[in-house]
């Protein structure tokens, strides 16, 4: 794994531990992208695809902020 990918992964893992910041970042991503999706005013072909990715990422961050991060494994689970 490249150092850039490792740094980005570490940043994301540290971010999801801060629930309020995660929710705010999710809203900041999803709201403008949702406006682009619902308004249909963009003529650029790539804008709708980029806004779909931003909405999905924002919603995932909001969900993670609300539900919290789950552990990778549980000791003693069958």
N, C-alpha and C positions, 0 to 999 in steps of 0.2 A: 504494500500500500504506500502510495506516495506521501511525502510529508505534508503536502497541502490538504490532502484528503483526511489525514489523521488529525490535523489541526481543526479542520471544519467539523469533523465528528466530535472532537473534544469540546468545541465551542457549543455545538448543539446539545450534547449531554449535560453540560453545565447550565445551559439555558433552561432546559426543561425542569430542573430542580427549583427554579425560581418561578413559581406558579403565576403570580400576578403579571410579571414581565412577559411570560409566555402567552398569556391571554391577550395582553395589550398588543404584542407583536402579531399575533394571529388576527386580531381585529384590524390592525393596520395593513395587513396583507389582503385580507378577504374583502373588506369594505370597498376600496376603490376598484378592485378586480371584479367584484359583483356588480358594480355600477356599469362597468364596461360590458359585462355579459348581458345585463338586463336592458341596457339602453339600445344596444345594436347600432350605435352611432359610429363605430370604428370601421373604416374602410380598409385598413391594413389587414391582410390575411393572417399575419403572425400575431396580431394583438389579441385576438380571441383565444388562440392557443396558449399564449403567455398568461392571459388572465385566468384561464381554466387551471393552469398549474398553480398560480398564485392563490386562487380560491381554495383549491384542494389543500395546499400547504397551510394556509391560514386556518382552515377548518380543523386540520389535524393538530395544529398547535393549540387552538382553542380547546379541543377535546382533551388533549394531554394536560393542559393547564387545569381543566375542571376535574377530570378523573384522576389525575396524578400518574406518575410513572410507576409501572409495575416492575417487580424484580425480574431479573433474567431467569432465575431458577428459584425453587423452593426446596430447601433441604427436607428430606424425609417424605417427599411426595411419592405416592405409588406409581 
